[in-house]
Amino acid sequence: MFDLDGTLVDTSPDIVGAVETLRSECGLEPAGERQVLEWVGEGAPVLVERALADAPGPAGRPAALDRFLAIYRGRCVRESRPYPGVRELVGRLAALRPLAVLTNKPEALARLVLEGLDLDHHFRMLVAGDTLASRKPDPEGLRWICSRLGVPVAEVALVGDSRVDAETARAARCRLALVSWGFERPEVLARYPADLRPGSAGELGAWLGLEPGAGERPTGA
């Protein structure tokens, strides 16, 4: 199972752009990329609440959330791109075993990103932030996917980039790969145990049982 933002796809330019547009419309100064990315990871309602914490009036109000989703929907694949090697990685993995996406992004937007970048056909299932009653780090979504695919949780590898993913894997008691190219700060990731901390898609693929592909070399080669 793969997280989406910061793991499969670098969605940061479009997320940051949408948040900064919302803040501007609310009369606020730009927050900056680093700050916005620190707000990401626990779903759109939490992101909007954090983004407007310094605004007059109640932060996270429904109108502000709806406005953010509309802004982001209009640009969600304008600048977002899969991370290097990810497209080939999931294509090769999908031929061997079932893949799923487990994200806190709203389902409609997650589908737009996956379809817009031609990644959707690699994944058998998608569980997003509003698919079920709970979202990561609650392990319900991970277990729900497992039950429908007939895969024991112990045989799952969750690939993510954040403390939320680490806490999800710990709660579910599954294997975890924390990629180094995502949104979370390295010092935060260092606090959490992981089975692998890959620095490239090739390294991740080798851990998942793939032979090195064209242009790839095993770590240390």
Secondary structure, DSSP 8 states (H G I E B T S, - for coil): -B-SBTTTEE-HHHHHHHHHHHHHHTT-----HHHHHHH-SS-HHHHHHHHTTTSSS-TT-HHHHHHHHHHHHTTTTTS-EE-TTHHHHHHHHHTTS--EEE-SS-HHHHHHHHHHTT-GGG-SEEE-TTTSS--TTSTHHHHHHHHHHT--GGG-EEEESSHHHHHHHHHHT-EEEE-SSSSS-HHHHTTS--SB--SSHHHHHHHTT----TT---TT-
